Amino acid sequence: MPTLHGWAALGAAFALGVLWIGFGERLLLALAIFLVGSVALGVLYVRSSAPRARLTRQISPVQVHDGERAIVQLSLVSSRRLHSAIVEDIVHSLGTASFVAERVDESEPMLARYEVLCKPRGVYKVGPATLRVRDAMALAESLSSGRRADRLVVYPSVEPLAGLPVVRGQDPNVNSARANFSHSGGDDFFTLREYQRGDDLRRVHWPSSARRDELMIKQLEMPWQSRALVLLDIRADSYATPDSFEHAVRGAASAMRHLYRHGFSPTLWSGHSRGTAVTTSQAYELAMEELATVQTNPELDFGALMSRLRREGLAGGALVMVTGVLDSGGVSVFKTLSRDYYKTIVMTVSERENEALHQVKRAGAVAVASGPASKWAPAWREAMEKTWSTASAG
């Protein structure tokens, strides 16, 4: 279609035509025909050029943490020479990048890079990119879009935590501050269960899947002490401000990464009824993506959900409960779940400890308190050091 310059040229041609009718001057008619012909040729040129151009995109990395940067590289390859090519790429909710190439030679890729500040957490759609091709006189342009849109996943920011909860080792009479197991689980067959997103397809039990007409996974026995549950409280009334909830999400993400890297197989619960079990790197990415999009729920029946979760049979060496200001509902959930775990850690977004937190500490929980403007790492390290100093040798 014509550009702004093209429409101006057509308007001028119309005016020249009117003048020709009034004065009969052939030069005016010639100028009008020249302008209309130029715009028409421009339209034909861009219509034949645009479909022959190909746009590709590469994002590095595609998964980042809040506050980090990602590099997006665009490549434009054309089967013929182009003039005044304009490429636009949009990262929805974050911004748009535009590039102009005065000339694109045949079969020679044109590369363009831009940097994205990935903030806040979330899953963002990148593209499709658009290409505008103009003729040499910029009288006409065509617009085409790339076929593919990509995803950019921004995980919550994490802190490097130091120290692990003291759990029972393989010998029940000896405490251990390290989980002894392999991320792939044990070798003994335990049970069959339905397939969950992120499961290793090599564990599909095909005969049972054929009988039930749905994928069934062979669940292998996992050492009890290597299991952990990271529970994120998503009740809206637990958090005084949105910043408090964001700090809790960062705490849950930091705990997930810390436990997974140090030998645990943590299960993340952040609103889904069954939680996300992390035993593989793919499952870890799914859990972190879940934290990238989690939001508060003002109508959550926390106690009923946790009772149902306990009936699922989750138990193990460590329970990490992440909440805002601990209240009676949080204490009730602690009492419901902590009986199935050897060690419980309660991470609260608060500047000072309240009576509810003192109550769970008296019941044996490790308290980690950190305000919205503070860091989790110092409070976590101090809490872990206290557990080491009080752990018995047998």
Steps between C-alpha positions, in 0.01 A plus 500: 500500500616860455699669773427849627725629221312282253162638603641853473621421146154370405343814643738715299419298187129559555559874536710505184223317317248764605736774383546323167125488451477871578799627299561225245876500564642160397800535733262491796345178369845348449599580859176349632552181300863479618400523870221242468730267306777536761265404781360208299846369420597533865197296608583228245863494618428458869232238437746289306787555749350444844400132470857414398653626823545268801528604865640278775558565868730358765470581873789437736419387759130419476474453877635774725445628851329823594735793441727319255536581131435293189645557153269471200657462156297548182613377159353631173575314176352610167508329161533839331633844582277705725496872574387667821419183693362566849491215755298526821499242777284524810547345843145526624469712815873583495560705184562513125825507301519656152779477242540667161717364217541733203596207281489124539708313245383177347560186712719692748354479851454823690542455874357719773528457876321658790506450875199443722497588868291213637294651776265407660461121515259339258470327163524743210411455135767620257383584149398420237740750342372725224679610182418815308647521149498830309586587144800720422287819508317398820163541326365153584560235764387150584466350844566134575528312828727217603335164549636428845470653842736394780467481877725677746465361851608727785543303820491672840838626614678259733758535774787259569406332827755335729424207726251214489241378750613213717309189393518131584767312311473145373571382852195618701719552808730749327417855393620627164523848350524357149251294305651176374335405173513534124269740318377212286349329805548151632503178298209323672155507341249673726170564321330622184353847464360725230741695279575855612655771285879481530518126574772296331336315210747215545301405811172449313351158576362421156288192582311688773473808278343290225246345739396833652529704180712760681870527575605329823838562663705251700561673834831388648557497871676813620693510828281662765764745621557643152141614457401859567196721457525871425163652580421856388209664677299682229224637724460868417433601862835355611687786333479867593627623163574359152872539579456264794357231273780550246752455780329175600515375141872578492542306823317196362706509179825529698404206722400289199830556322704451818337170595506361145868583454592332828346159455132541588203426275271787599132522415372853440148595602389847392133454428479177300318224682772234472813711480791467260756233588853593396715198420639606160632821350188525281276474806713765673440737208126434520500577872692824452265599218212437738658747742549745212123528453360436849256755643312536827159343544254692720255206525736216586395245762855439619425250774278276284754494218782407736294219653440367149870540421592296807267223388703480179769336713768771482758463774873524536800661654422870469201731473557863399195719554519849350240753610446866579416592857434165670145477634277239657424349159869457433553343841217255429661401169833458677342262751332306219809445287797512736419164659600332171840671472806469717593868479278801424621845395258792511605798284296812586500842337511707816734740674439348843376175646139481620331262741401259222864466395605443862236230518637302205855547627400344832356213298842440339492709182799697375398864449641712219363856512584760236331832422398597145803727463744247648675188371416139572859371494626651833189392691515150348868456585447613860206261542694206356798569724273486803369158396855369459595615848203319655505181289581185694764252390280202555 
